[in-house]
Amino acid sequence: MPLDLHLIAVGKTRDGWLREGMAEYEKRLPRYAAYRKTELAPGTGGKTGAKGGSKANPEVIKRLEGDRILEAAGDAFLVLFDVEGKALDSPGFADWLAARERANQRQLAFAVGGAWGFSEAVYARAQARLTLSRMTFNHQIVRLVAVEQLYRAFSIQHGEPYHNG
């Protein structure tokens, strides 16, 4: 049974060029694994108590977004894309994915947080934290890089030329 990959992201991918790039890799991924994407409502979603004067309360926003992430992830092996996560090169990420498969951890949920990051509940629930870079990226760009790296990892595993091309 192939891996079941679920990309969970807070907010919509607004920019057309990012949507097009993601669509290209999302179209390629089913060749190797089941893949789906969930874009969650950002911020408070109209919940009360999240505003303090004219500014939103980041802790309340993280908690509400975190609840949505945890619900979307369900029982899957939860991986956070987080600047403080473990750094892997592309072959290392391919090996990491293969190790999840060998460990029979077939349902993997990869989460990209909102502007304020992840809640403590999400950090506590996560089984892994990976970084795509020590640099900070726009959360929409992280989605594109993440899905491209998933595709690259499978191309490495299958000895295909994409990684070196």
C-alpha positions as CSV (number, residue, x, y, z in Angstrom):
1,M,0.0,0.0,0.0
2,P,1.5,3.4,-1.0
3,L,1.9,6.3,1.4
4,D,-1.0,8.6,2.0
5,L,0.2,12.2,2.1
6,H,-1.8,15.1,3.3
7,L,-0.6,18.6,3.1
8,I,-2.4,20.8,5.7
9,A,-1.9,24.6,5.3
10,V,-3.4,27.5,7.2
11,G,-4.9,30.0,4.7
12,K,-5.4,29.9,0.9
13,T,-2.7,29.9,-1.7
14,R,-3.6,33.2,-3.2
15,D,-0.9,33.9,-5.8
16,G,-1.6,32.3,-9.2
17,W,2.0,31.5,-9.9
18,L,2.2,29.5,-6.6
19,R,-1.0,27.7,-7.3
20,E,0.3,26.8,-10.8
21,G,3.6,25.5,-9.4
22,M,1.8,23.5,-6.8
23,A,-0.6,22.1,-9.3
24,E,2.3,20.8,-11.4
25,Y,3.8,18.8,-8.6
26,E,0.4,17.7,-7.2
27,K,-0.4,16.3,-10.6
28,R,2.8,14.3,-10.5
29,L,2.6,12.9,-6.9
30,P,-0.2,10.4,-7.4
31,R,2.2,8.3,-9.5
32,Y,4.0,7.5,-6.2
33,A,1.5,8.1,-3.3
34,A,-2.0,9.2,-2.5
35,Y,-2.0,13.0,-2.0
36,R,-4.4,15.6,-0.9
37,K,-4.3,19.1,0.3
38,T,-6.4,20.9,2.9
39,E,-6.4,24.7,3.2
40,L,-7.7,25.8,6.6
41,A,-9.4,29.1,7.6
42,P,-6.7,31.4,9.0
43,G,-7.0,33.4,12.2
44,T,-10.0,33.4,14.4
45,G,-12.7,32.4,11.9
46,G,-15.0,34.9,13.7
47,K,-14.5,33.4,17.1
48,T,-14.9,35.8,20.0
49,G,-12.2,36.7,22.5
50,A,-9.5,36.8,19.9
51,K,-9.2,40.5,19.5
52,G,-7.6,42.8,22.0
53,G,-8.4,46.3,21.0
54,S,-7.5,46.7,17.3
55,K,-5.0,43.9,17.3
56,A,-5.6,40.1,17.1
57,N,-4.3,38.0,20.0
58,P,-1.6,35.7,18.5
59,E,-2.0,33.1,21.2
60,V,-5.7,32.8,20.6
61,I,-5.1,32.7,16.8
62,K,-2.5,29.9,17.2
63,R,-4.8,27.9,19.4
64,L,-7.8,28.2,17.0
65,E,-5.6,27.4,14.0
66,G,-4.0,24.6,15.9
67,D,-7.3,23.0,16.7
68,R,-8.1,23.0,13.0
69,I,-4.7,21.5,12.1
70,L,-5.2,18.7,14.7
71,E,-8.7,17.9,13.4
72,A,-7.5,17.8,9.8
73,A,-4.5,15.6,10.7
74,G,-6.6,13.0,12.5
75,D,-4.6,10.0,13.5
76,A,-1.9,10.5,10.8
77,F,1.8,10.8,11.6
78,L,2.0,14.5,12.0
79,V,5.0,16.4,10.6
80,L,5.5,20.1,11.0
81,F,7.4,22.2,8.6
82,D,9.0,24.5,11.2
83,V,12.1,26.7,11.0
84,E,13.4,25.0,14.2
85,G,12.9,21.5,12.8
86,K,15.4,19.0,11.7
87,A,17.3,19.9,8.5
88,L,17.6,17.3,5.8
89,D,19.0,17.5,2.3
90,S,16.8,16.1,-0.5
91,P,18.4,12.6,-0.4
92,G,18.0,12.6,3.3
93,F,14.4,13.5,3.1
94,A,13.9,10.7,0.5
95,D,15.5,8.3,3.1
96,W,13.3,9.8,5.8
97,L,10.1,9.1,3.8
98,A,11.3,5.6,3.0
99,A,11.9,5.0,6.7
100,R,8.3,6.0,7.5
101,E,7.0,3.6,4.9
102,R,9.2,0.8,6.3
103,A,7.9,1.6,9.8
104,N,4.4,1.2,8.4
105,Q,3.6,4.9,9.1
106,R,1.7,5.2,5.9
107,Q,-0.6,8.2,6.7
108,L,1.6,11.3,6.9
109,A,0.1,14.7,7.5
110,F,2.5,17.6,6.7
111,A,1.5,20.9,8.3
112,V,2.3,24.5,7.3
113,G,1.3,26.9,10.1
114,G,-0.1,30.3,9.9
115,A,1.6,33.7,10.3
116,W,2.0,33.1,14.1
117,G,3.2,29.6,13.9
118,F,1.9,26.5,15.7
119,S,0.1,26.2,19.0
120,E,1.6,24.3,21.9
121,A,-1.0,21.6,21.3
122,V,0.2,21.1,17.7
123,Y,3.9,20.9,18.9
124,A,2.9,18.4,21.5
125,R,1.0,16.2,19.1
126,A,3.6,16.3,16.3
127,Q,5.8,13.2,15.7
128,A,8.4,15.1,13.7
129,R,9.5,18.6,12.9
130,L,11.4,19.3,9.7
131,T,12.8,22.6,8.3
132,L,12.9,23.4,4.6
133,S,15.4,26.2,5.5
134,R,16.7,28.1,8.4
135,M,15.5,31.2,6.5
136,T,11.9,32.3,7.0
137,F,9.7,32.0,4.0
138,N,6.2,33.3,3.2
139,H,3.8,30.5,4.2
140,Q,2.5,30.2,0.6
141,I,6.0,29.6,-0.7
142,V,6.6,26.9,1.9
143,R,3.7,25.0,0.4
144,L,5.2,25.0,-3.1
145,V,8.6,24.0,-1.8
146,A,7.1,21.3,0.4
147,V,5.2,19.7,-2.4
148,E,8.2,19.9,-4.8
149,Q,10.4,18.3,-2.2
150,L,7.9,15.4,-1.7
151,Y,7.9,14.8,-5.5
152,R,11.7,15.1,-5.6
153,A,12.0,12.6,-2.7
154,F,10.0,10.0,-4.7
155,S,12.0,10.7,-7.9
156,I,15.2,10.0,-5.8
157,Q,13.8,6.8,-4.4
158,H,12.9,5.6,-7.9
159,G,16.3,6.6,-9.4
160,E,14.7,9.0,-11.8
161,P,16.6,11.8,-13.4
162,Y,14.5,14.7,-12.0
163,H,16.8,15.2,-9.0
164,N,19.9,15.6,-11.1
165,G,18.3,17.1,-14.1
